[in-house]
Each structure stands twice: as C-alpha cells, then as structure tokens.
Amino acid sequence: MRIGMKIRLIKNCSTLALLACSLLSLGLTGCQTSVGGQTLPSASYLRDDVQFHTAGPEDQLSRQKAALQAYKLQREGFLADE
C-alpha cells in the first residue's frame, strides 16, 4: 500500500468517525419545537436544570395576603386609618 492511499484511508475513516459522532450527538440532544403555535419541550425536559429564577418572594400572593391582613386589622380598630 502506498503512502498516499494510507493517508486517504485515514482521512476517510476520520471523516466517517466525525460524521457518526455528529449524528449520534444530534440524536441524543433534545430541542424545543413549535407545533401549531404551541411550544413543546425537549425530550429531556424532566432532567434539565432550571436556568431562570424570578426575583421576589416564592409566594406570588404575599402582597395580597398582607393587604388583607392590614384590612382586617384596620376593620377591627387595631390600625389607624390611612
């Protein structure tokens, strides 16, 4: 076997190996898709870590609860009218 043929064989094998790895990694990764106006999650969404946390309290109704407590206290006469 000549040197030129060996080099060509190595290039072809490495190209095929790179192509196989690319196709394998593409098949293993999930991505979001949009079907009929709906954004569907990736196939591995249950294993993904959360990447965004909103700032503020955990309970979104904390302001409403505080306002209701202040209203009740005001109604019972414990708070001065504002």
N, C-alpha and C positions, 0 to 999 in steps of 0.2 A: 504494500500500500504506500502510495506516495504521500509526502508531507502535505501537499495541497488538499488531497482528499481527506486526510485526517482532520485538518483544520475545518474543512467544510462540514464534516460529520459532527465535530464538536459544536460548531455554530448551530447546526440544525437541531441537535439534541438539546442544547441550552435554550434555543428559541422555543422548542416544544415544551420543555420543562417550565419555562416562564409563562407560556400561554396556559398550560394546565394549572399552574398555581393561581394565575389571574382568574380563570374561570371558576376554580374552586372557592377562592375568597369572595368572588362576586356572588356565588350561590349561597354562601354562608351568612352574608350580611343582609340585614333587613332594611327596608326603606319605606317611607310613607308613600301612600298612593292616594290619588283622588279619583273617586268613582261616583259619578252622578252628583257632583257638588259636595260630597262627603269626604272628609279627610280620614282615611283609615290608618291605623297604627301599623308599625312594622311587626313582623312576625315575632320578634323577641322583646315586645314592649313590657312584658312582665318582669324580665330580667334587667331591663335598663334602669340606671340610676336617675333620680330626679335632678335636672340640671337648672331649674329655676324655682326660687322660693320668693313669694311675695313678701314685702316688708309689712310689718304690723303685727297685731295680735293674731293668735291662732283662731280665736273665735271672731267671726265677722260681725256678730250681733252684739259685741261688747258695748258699743255706743248706745244702742237701743236699750240694752239692759240697764245701763247707767242712767239713761234718761227716764226710764220707767221707775227706777228706784227713787230718783230725785222727785219725780211727780208724786209718788206715793207719800214720801216724807213731807213734801210741801202740803199735800192734801190733809195730812194728819196734824199739821201745825208744827212740825219739828224744824222746818226750813223757812226762812224769811222769803217773802215774795220778791222776785227779781224785777 
